[in-house]
Amino acid sequence: MKNVVVAAIFTLALCACAGLQAPPAGSSEAAVLASLGQPTGRYTQDGNTLLEYAQGPLGQSTYMATLGPDGRLISFEQVLTSEKFASVALRHDTKQTILARFGRPNDVVHYASVDGDVWLYRYKEQRVWDSMMHVEFDRNGVVQAMVNGPDPDRQGRQLR
């Protein structure tokens, strides 16, 4: 019995490392939900439905399934990437557009030097370094700055 439990845990760990596997483009919402389970968030943007699959509070991946107005899968991608963060438009993007692009943050903090909320996203910068992106909003919920740096919760785990 112990070997079965160990094998099951090992299999789950391998699946988690491999990332989520979405059904093919054009699949129905029901097929997406059957394959991926219930999303951690649901957003709408430009007539599309976005299903968020966040990988936990310490996770560095959030997958977003985009369903068209017809309810069919258009795309499925890992959205916490350097390239995606580079697409944020300062003084234009808002909390709503950030939610639709990246999903919920790992944490929300307040700094004395920032007039609004700061949303924190863990990710692998350039797919290598354990990083934390700080998305700084003003009191109206508009992005004012993007600041990245090392993820303090993972610093002790890095190889030297």
N, C-alpha and C positions, 0 to 999 in steps of 0.2 A: 504494500500500500504506500509506503514511504517513497518508493521509486516512482510510482505513478504521480504522486504530488510533485516531486522534484521535476519530473518530465513535463508536467503541465505548466509549472512555473517557468521552466526553461523555454518552452514553446511560446508562452505569452510574452516573455522578454524578447525573444527573437522577432515576434510580430511587431512589438512596439518599436524596436530599432529599425525595422524595415519601413515604418510609416504606414499610413492608411492607404488602402488600395480601393479606388473608386470604380464604380461600374463604368462602362464605356459612354462616351458622349452620346447624347440622344436618349439616354435612359430616363424613365419616368421618375418623379419624386418618390413614389412608392418603392421603386427599385433601389434608389439611393439610400432611403431610410432602412430598407431591408439589409443592405450591404454594410452601411456605416453606423446604423443605430440612430438614436435621437441626437440631434445637434445640441451643442452647449449654448447656442445663440441663433437667432433668426432675424435677418434684417432685409429691408427692401431698398433698392436703389435703381433708378432709371427703368422701372417696370420689371426688374429682375428680383428674384428671391435669393438671398445669400444664406447658406447654412454653414454655421461656424462649428468646427470640431477642434476645440482647444485641448491641448495635451497636458492639462494640470497646472497647478500654481508654480511649480518649478520647471515646467516643460518649456522647451525652446521652439516648439512647433505649434502652429495653428493652421489647420487646413480649412479652406473655404470652397464649398461647392456652390456654383452659380447656376441657378435654374432660370430659364427664360420665361417670358409671360405665358408660354404654353405648358409650363411645368416640366420641361425636359432639361436634362443636364447639358450645360454649355461648356463648363470647365470645372476643374478640380485642381487646386494648387496649394502648396505650402506658402503662406503669405508673410511669415516673419523672416524676411530676407533683406540684405543690404540694398538690393535693387528696388524693392518695394518701398522701403523707408526713404530712398532717394526721390521717390515720386511725390512726396508730400509737398504741397505748396504752402509756404509760410504766409500768414495773414490772409489765407483763403480757405484752407481746409478747416473743418469744424469737428466737434466731438462726434457728430453723426457720420461724417464721411470717414473719419478714422475708425469708428466702430465697423462700418461696412467694409473697409479695406483690410483691417488687421484683427477684428474681433475684440473681445473684451481684454482689458489689460491684466497683467499679472497682479498689479497693485496700483493704488491711487495714493499719492502723497501730496503734502503741501510744504513748500519751502518759503522761508521769509523773503527770499529774493524774487519770487514769482508771484504775480498778482492773482493767479488762478490755480486750477488743479494741474498736477503733473501725473501723467499715466506712464507706468513702467512696463516695458515688454522685454522679456528675456529672448535672446536669439543667438545664433551662431553667425557672427560677423564674418563675411566672406566665406561662410560655411566652415570656419576653422575656430575662431576665438569665442569663448564664452563671454557674451556681452549683454549690456542692458541699454535699451534705448529709452530715453526720457522724452516724452512728448509734452511740451509745456503749452498750456492754454491760458488765454487771458480770462477775465471774469465773464466775458460774453461767450466763452467756449470756442474761440478761434485760436488756431495753432500759432504760437509766437516763436517757438524755437524747437529744435530737435538736437538733443545732446546724447551722444553715446559714450560708453566707457565700459570698463570691465564689470562683470557681474560679481558683486562682492560675496554672494552666497556660494560661488563656485571657485573662488580664488585659491582656496586651500586644496582643491581637488586637481589642479592642473599639474602636469608633469613638469619637472624642472630640468 
